[in-house]
Amino acid sequence: MNRRSLPAALLIVTPLLAGVAALAQTGPAPASPAASTTLKAGPADPARGEAIAASCSGCHGPTGRAPVLKGQPAAQIQNALLAFRSGTRRNGTMQGVASRLSDQDIVDVAAHFAGPPTPPAAPATTPPAPPTPAAPPTPTLPTTTAAPGTLGRTLYLEGDPARDLLACAVCHGEDGRGADAVGIPAIAGRSAASVLATLKDYHAMPPVGIAYPDAMRIAVKPLSDADMSAVAQFVATLK
């Protein structure tokens, strides 16, 4: 039988079968190796991670604007920081933070946040105090305004959760000495005028995509002019 006598359909199927046989002989191509995400670090040190993450609570704390990280799996936090550091996950603030972290820093920070959440404080159970004798009436004095520095002290040390105001001390410390290890400057010893000018600059600043300026811009944005003036006057008392 010659080629011309074969049915037309067989002439089409035969090359296809030959191609399938060739694929079966060669087998699938080897898969390319996946990118390694192994961190070159020693054992996790949660205490060191806590020191590195001292400024994170300003955004990631219970009253912050970012997700709460305490109690999250360590692997999840590591992967997120690696993604921000490599640029595969985009966020100006977090990319700036993660770019300064070493592999060991990431392992330690993740171990710190992966620890058990701090349990809420139990309500006080002290017995009620016995009633005290009523004091004799005293002359009514004119109402006075709050002592100078009271508003600034409260905003600096405690913030105002009702207005979504973050306490300055969360990042700069109660003494205003900052945290050089994570790039937070000291502000103790500055004059009220210079602090107020800085706060107004951050208040008017647009987003820039750099971690520290953006963090300050977010923290200062809800402050009124009176708030900023009060905070500046309190900061000037820190020595």
WOHUPE-V940931 format. One record per helix or strand of 3 or more residues. SS is the DSSP state (a for helix, b for strand). FROM is the first residue (numbers start at 1). TO is the last residue. Records with the same first field share a line. If there is no record, write none. Layout:
# WOHUPE-V940931
SS: FROM-TO / FROM-TO
This chain:
# WOHUPE-V940931
a: 3-5 / 8-26 / 46-55 / 57-60 / 74-86 / 92-98 / 103-113 / 150-157 / 161-163 / 169-172 / 180-182 / 192-204 / 211-221 / 225-235
